[in-house]
Amino acid sequence: MKKNSKGFTIFFATLVASLALAIGLAIYDITVRQLDLATTVIQSQYAIYAADSGAECALYWDSKFIGAGSAFATSSASTYPTSGVVCGAYDIAAKGTPPTPFGPEPGGWGTWNVGSTDTAATTTFTLTFPSYSYCARVEVGKAVNNLGIVSTTIRSHGYNTCAKNAQNQLERELKVSY
């Protein structure tokens, strides 16, 4: 009878140890997933902050440019500034378009990109934040309807990182229309 008790004790100890190990691994797995989720949430906030900053910059310069109604191109206005439109100490008119998506500034950067037709124009620029790794690509579209009323649509794409070939790049977009 003692032989069976010894075997039972070892079996019971192994069973309890296995159960404790399984519970420990489950808790570890939950912790790792929560940390990944928290990191994603933080990076998402950076992307939305960048998108918001880009939209606010475009809204400000659309209504406050000295000498014209807007700093951005319209179908009827073929002239627009090539410098002097500053957001966060960064002249977006002078250095608004990278040579490749999110290439390092300043080498190869040119003035912002403008495309227009008879009834619409779109100005595109990239707003970078040198102290941080995030940035925003902003498109300001202006269209004139058949009554001569100008409508504006701002699309600001915020990114948590502007590094080329980044694996964990998140994009958030804000759209403002008026």
Residue frames as qw, qx, qy, qz and C-alpha x, y, z in Angstrom:
[[0.000, 0.883, 0.469, 0.000, 0.00, 0.00, 0.00],
 [0.318, -0.761, 0.103, 0.556, 2.90, 2.38, 0.59],
 [0.423, -0.024, 0.588, 0.689, 4.18, 1.88, -2.96],
 [0.153, 0.676, 0.618, 0.370, 0.94, 3.21, -4.41],
 [0.226, -0.911, -0.233, 0.255, 1.06, 6.26, -2.10],
 [0.416, -0.502, 0.324, 0.685, 4.53, 7.22, -3.28],
 [0.301, 0.232, 0.663, 0.645, 3.53, 7.02, -6.92],
 [0.020, -0.819, -0.557, -0.138, 0.38, 8.97, -6.24],
 [0.326, -0.808, -0.067, 0.486, 2.33, 11.73, -4.46],
 [0.353, -0.259, 0.484, 0.757, 4.74, 12.13, -7.41],
 [0.165, 0.478, 0.710, 0.490, 1.83, 12.09, -9.86],
 [0.145, -0.879, -0.445, 0.092, -0.09, 14.68, -7.82],
 [0.358, -0.674, 0.125, 0.635, 3.00, 16.93, -7.51],
 [0.307, -0.003, 0.612, 0.729, 3.60, 16.76, -11.28],
 [0.054, 0.670, 0.681, 0.292, -0.05, 17.55, -11.95],
 [0.229, -0.886, -0.258, 0.311, 0.01, 20.59, -9.63],
 [0.375, -0.481, 0.332, 0.719, 3.30, 21.83, -11.16],
 [0.256, 0.256, 0.690, 0.627, 1.91, 21.46, -14.69],
 [0.046, -0.817, -0.568, -0.090, -1.23, 23.33, -13.75],
 [0.306, -0.810, -0.041, 0.499, 0.79, 26.16, -12.15],
 [0.365, -0.226, 0.511, 0.745, 3.00, 26.35, -15.26],
 [0.171, 0.512, 0.702, 0.464, -0.04, 26.52, -17.56],
 [0.146, -0.901, -0.388, 0.125, -1.60, 29.31, -15.49],
 [0.388, -0.646, 0.180, 0.633, 1.72, 31.20, -15.46],
 [0.326, 0.031, 0.621, 0.713, 2.09, 30.92, -19.24],
 [0.067, 0.718, 0.640, 0.266, -1.50, 32.09, -19.77],
 [0.240, -0.892, -0.186, 0.335, -0.90, 35.15, -17.58],
 [0.408, -0.412, 0.397, 0.712, 2.35, 35.86, -19.44],
 [0.273, 0.341, 0.689, 0.578, 0.57, 35.62, -22.80],
 [0.053, -0.868, -0.492, -0.048, -2.16, 38.04, -21.66],
 [0.354, -0.774, 0.037, 0.525, 0.48, 40.49, -20.37],
 [0.387, -0.156, 0.539, 0.732, 2.41, 40.42, -23.66],
 [0.160, 0.570, 0.674, 0.442, -0.78, 41.03, -25.66],
 [0.180, -0.907, -0.343, 0.164, -1.77, 43.94, -23.43],
 [0.392, -0.594, 0.237, 0.661, 1.67, 45.52, -23.87],
 [0.317, 0.147, 0.648, 0.677, 1.38, 45.18, -27.65],
 [0.013, 0.767, 0.604, 0.216, -2.07, 46.76, -27.58],
 [0.294, -0.857, -0.144, 0.399, -0.86, 49.64, -25.40],
 [0.395, -0.337, 0.421, 0.744, 2.06, 50.29, -27.77],
 [0.215, 0.413, 0.686, 0.559, -0.29, 50.34, -30.76],
 [0.113, -0.875, -0.470, 0.036, -2.61, 52.78, -29.00],
 [0.350, -0.720, 0.087, 0.593, 0.30, 55.14, -28.24],
 [0.333, -0.102, 0.579, 0.738, 1.56, 54.98, -31.83],
 [0.110, 0.637, 0.687, 0.331, -1.99, 55.59, -33.09],
 [0.194, -0.886, -0.271, 0.322, -2.16, 58.73, -30.94],
 [0.350, -0.467, 0.343, 0.736, 1.05, 60.02, -32.56],
 [0.236, 0.249, 0.708, 0.617, -0.48, 59.48, -35.99],
 [0.033, -0.803, -0.580, -0.134, -3.71, 61.30, -35.10],
 [0.304, -0.781, -0.057, 0.542, -1.74, 64.16, -33.50],
 [0.321, -0.215, 0.509, 0.769, 0.23, 64.53, -36.73],
 [0.117, 0.502, 0.721, 0.463, -2.95, 64.47, -38.83],
 [0.171, -0.868, -0.436, 0.164, -4.57, 67.06, -36.56],
 [0.338, -0.626, 0.151, 0.687, -1.51, 69.34, -36.75],
 [0.267, 0.050, 0.633, 0.725, -1.50, 69.12, -40.54],
 [0.003, 0.686, 0.673, 0.274, -5.21, 69.93, -40.76],
 [0.262, -0.853, -0.265, 0.366, -4.87, 72.86, -38.35],
 [0.357, -0.387, 0.343, 0.778, -1.92, 74.24, -40.31],
 [0.162, 0.299, 0.687, 0.642, -3.91, 74.07, -43.55],
 [0.121, -0.804, -0.582, -0.031, -6.97, 75.67, -41.94],
 [0.326, -0.730, -0.070, 0.597, -4.88, 78.51, -40.54],
 [0.249, -0.310, 0.452, 0.799, -3.11, 79.31, -43.81],
 [0.153, 0.479, 0.750, 0.430, -6.27, 78.92, -45.86],
 [0.121, -0.873, -0.464, -0.081, -7.86, 81.82, -43.98],
 [0.406, -0.842, -0.021, 0.355, -4.91, 83.94, -42.80],
 [0.675, 0.092, 0.280, 0.676, -2.53, 84.41, -45.70],
 [0.056, -0.727, -0.058, 0.682, -1.55, 88.06, -46.12],
 [0.080, 0.458, -0.471, -0.750, -2.26, 89.54, -49.56],
 [0.410, 0.012, -0.746, -0.524, -4.59, 86.80, -50.82],
 [0.753, -0.302, -0.029, -0.585, -7.64, 84.88, -49.72],
 [0.961, -0.224, 0.158, -0.023, -5.69, 81.65, -49.29],
 [0.235, -0.671, 0.648, 0.273, -2.14, 80.40, -49.38],
 [0.553, 0.032, 0.819, 0.151, -3.29, 77.45, -51.46],
 [0.026, 0.096, -0.616, -0.781, -3.91, 77.25, -55.18],
 [0.545, 0.454, 0.520, -0.475, -7.36, 77.60, -56.67],
 [0.610, 0.413, 0.585, 0.341, -8.50, 77.04, -60.22],
 [0.246, 0.928, 0.216, 0.177, -8.78, 80.80, -60.80],
 [0.218, -0.918, 0.329, 0.050, -5.58, 81.82, -58.99],
 [0.895, 0.341, -0.205, 0.204, -2.53, 80.53, -60.80],
 [0.290, 0.571, -0.500, 0.582, -0.13, 82.26, -58.42],
 [0.784, -0.588, -0.183, -0.072, 0.53, 81.05, -54.92],
 [0.238, -0.869, 0.429, -0.061, 3.38, 81.61, -52.48],
 [0.828, 0.300, -0.444, 0.164, 6.63, 79.70, -52.81],
 [0.471, 0.027, -0.605, 0.641, 7.77, 80.62, -49.30],
 [0.156, -0.273, 0.243, -0.918, 6.54, 82.28, -46.13],
 [0.779, -0.309, -0.231, -0.493, 3.89, 79.71, -45.20],
 [0.203, 0.391, -0.793, 0.420, 5.28, 78.46, -41.88],
 [0.823, -0.416, -0.174, -0.344, 3.94, 75.75, -39.60],
 [0.868, -0.470, 0.071, 0.146, 5.98, 74.88, -36.53],
 [0.243, -0.770, 0.435, 0.399, 9.05, 76.80, -37.75],
 [0.500, 0.007, 0.765, 0.406, 8.91, 74.84, -41.00],
 [0.321, 0.476, -0.191, -0.796, 8.24, 76.62, -44.30],
 [0.648, 0.221, 0.726, -0.061, 5.85, 74.21, -46.02],
 [0.569, 0.790, 0.080, -0.216, 5.67, 76.28, -49.21],
 [0.166, 0.797, -0.566, -0.127, 9.44, 76.28, -49.70],
 [0.085, 0.324, -0.942, 0.033, 10.00, 72.65, -48.65],
 [0.682, -0.013, 0.284, -0.674, 6.62, 71.02, -48.97],
 [0.937, 0.236, -0.081, -0.244, 7.28, 67.94, -51.07],
 [0.564, -0.515, 0.619, 0.183, 9.86, 65.25, -50.37],
 [0.296, 0.481, -0.676, -0.474, 11.68, 63.65, -53.33],
 [0.455, -0.086, -0.875, -0.138, 10.45, 60.22, -52.20],
 [0.601, -0.640, -0.330, -0.348, 7.78, 59.45, -49.63],
 [0.650, -0.759, 0.039, -0.017, 9.13, 60.71, -46.32],
 [0.755, 0.326, -0.192, 0.535, 12.68, 61.12, -47.54],
 [0.518, -0.510, -0.263, 0.634, 15.04, 62.99, -45.24],
 [0.147, 0.969, 0.154, 0.128, 14.85, 66.79, -45.36],
 [0.347, 0.718, 0.090, -0.597, 16.30, 69.03, -46.80],
 [0.168, -0.353, 0.725, 0.567, 18.20, 67.35, -49.64],
 [0.028, 0.156, 0.854, 0.495, 16.07, 67.14, -52.77],
 [0.101, 0.635, 0.682, -0.348, 12.94, 68.68, -51.32],
 [0.129, 0.263, 0.382, 0.877, 11.08, 71.16, -53.49],
 [0.336, -0.052, 0.158, -0.927, 8.13, 73.50, -53.20],
 [0.539, 0.174, 0.710, -0.419, 4.74, 72.04, -52.51],
 [0.170, 0.125, 0.848, 0.487, 2.99, 70.14, -55.24],
 [0.395, 0.433, 0.252, -0.770, 0.11, 71.88, -57.03],
 [0.167, 0.190, 0.851, 0.461, -2.24, 70.35, -59.58],
 [0.301, 0.441, 0.316, -0.784, -5.13, 72.27, -61.12],
 [0.269, 0.418, 0.767, 0.407, -7.89, 72.12, -63.69],
 [0.049, -0.453, -0.295, -0.840, -10.42, 74.71, -64.88],
 [0.552, -0.606, -0.234, -0.522, -12.65, 74.15, -61.84],
 [0.830, -0.557, -0.026, 0.011, -10.40, 72.70, -59.12],
 [0.370, 0.675, -0.543, 0.335, -6.90, 72.74, -57.65],
 [0.883, -0.443, -0.145, 0.059, -5.09, 70.59, -55.12],
 [0.133, 0.775, -0.519, 0.336, -2.06, 71.64, -53.09],
 [0.936, -0.246, -0.242, 0.070, -0.09, 68.86, -51.39],
 [0.132, 0.732, -0.524, 0.415, 2.59, 69.29, -48.74],
 [0.788, -0.203, -0.542, 0.212, 4.29, 67.27, -46.04],
 [0.299, -0.814, 0.231, -0.442, 4.56, 68.61, -42.51],
 [0.746, 0.061, -0.581, 0.319, 7.39, 67.08, -40.50],
 [0.548, -0.812, 0.063, -0.192, 8.11, 67.26, -36.80],
 [0.499, 0.597, -0.567, 0.271, 11.92, 67.22, -36.42],
 [0.267, -0.484, 0.665, -0.502, 11.90, 66.49, -32.67],
 [0.740, 0.017, 0.579, -0.340, 9.70, 63.44, -33.23],
 [0.277, -0.117, 0.848, 0.436, 9.50, 60.72, -35.83],
 [0.370, 0.570, 0.731, -0.062, 5.98, 61.47, -37.05],
 [0.032, -0.179, 0.329, 0.926, 4.72, 63.60, -39.94],
 [0.480, 0.561, 0.559, -0.378, 1.61, 64.47, -41.94],
 [0.194, 0.089, 0.621, 0.754, 0.88, 64.59, -45.66],
 [0.235, 0.575, 0.459, -0.635, -1.77, 67.21, -46.32],
 [0.202, 0.310, 0.660, 0.654, -3.91, 67.73, -49.43],
 [0.168, 0.519, 0.332, -0.770, -5.86, 70.98, -49.75],
 [0.232, 0.334, 0.751, 0.520, -8.43, 70.78, -52.53],
 [0.205, 0.475, 0.217, -0.828, -10.39, 73.77, -53.75],
 [0.221, 0.334, 0.805, 0.438, -13.22, 73.42, -56.23],
 [0.238, 0.228, 0.035, -0.943, -15.55, 75.96, -57.81],
 [0.397, 0.416, 0.814, -0.076, -19.13, 74.93, -58.57],
 [0.268, 0.491, 0.566, 0.606, -21.27, 76.31, -61.42],
 [0.175, -0.922, -0.333, -0.086, -22.49, 79.17, -59.16],
 [0.333, 0.714, -0.294, 0.541, -18.92, 80.32, -58.52],
 [0.638, -0.689, 0.211, -0.271, -18.86, 79.12, -54.90],
 [0.403, 0.514, -0.729, 0.203, -15.53, 77.75, -53.73],
 [0.883, -0.429, 0.007, -0.189, -15.55, 74.64, -51.56],
 [0.149, 0.669, -0.698, 0.209, -12.48, 73.42, -49.72],
 [0.963, -0.229, -0.109, -0.092, -11.57, 69.90, -48.63],
 [0.008, 0.719, -0.663, 0.209, -8.53, 69.25, -46.46],
 [0.975, -0.106, -0.195, -0.034, -7.29, 65.68, -46.09],
 [0.072, -0.764, 0.593, -0.244, -4.54, 65.28, -43.55],
 [0.937, 0.000, -0.349, 0.019, -2.83, 61.89, -43.37],
 [0.315, -0.783, 0.480, -0.241, -0.88, 61.51, -40.11],
 [0.849, 0.190, -0.481, 0.109, 1.84, 58.89, -39.66],
 [0.729, -0.680, 0.058, 0.048, 3.40, 57.67, -36.42],
 [0.574, -0.456, 0.438, 0.521, 6.74, 57.28, -38.18],
 [0.522, 0.795, -0.094, -0.294, 8.06, 58.73, -41.39],
 [0.337, -0.506, 0.746, 0.272, 11.01, 56.38, -41.66],
 [0.609, 0.371, -0.508, -0.483, 11.19, 54.68, -45.02],
 [0.646, 0.079, -0.753, -0.100, 10.22, 50.98, -44.98],
 [0.272, -0.296, 0.639, -0.656, 8.99, 51.14, -41.37],
 [0.233, -0.139, -0.957, -0.099, 7.28, 47.91, -40.33],
 [0.143, -0.541, -0.750, 0.352, 4.88, 49.37, -37.79],
 [0.006, -0.017, -0.120, -0.993, 3.76, 52.52, -39.61],
 [0.113, 0.597, 0.759, -0.235, 0.24, 53.62, -38.72],
 [0.037, 0.208, 0.315, 0.925, -1.81, 56.11, -40.72],
 [0.054, 0.625, 0.669, -0.399, -4.73, 58.16, -39.47],
 [0.164, 0.330, 0.425, 0.827, -6.67, 60.56, -41.68],
 [0.079, 0.593, 0.484, -0.639, -8.71, 63.62, -40.84],
 [0.211, 0.425, 0.573, 0.668, -10.97, 65.25, -43.41],
 [0.019, 0.560, 0.352, -0.750, -12.27, 68.79, -43.13],
 [0.217, 0.434, 0.626, 0.611, -14.76, 70.17, -45.66],
 [0.018, 0.671, 0.386, -0.633, -16.26, 73.64, -45.89]]
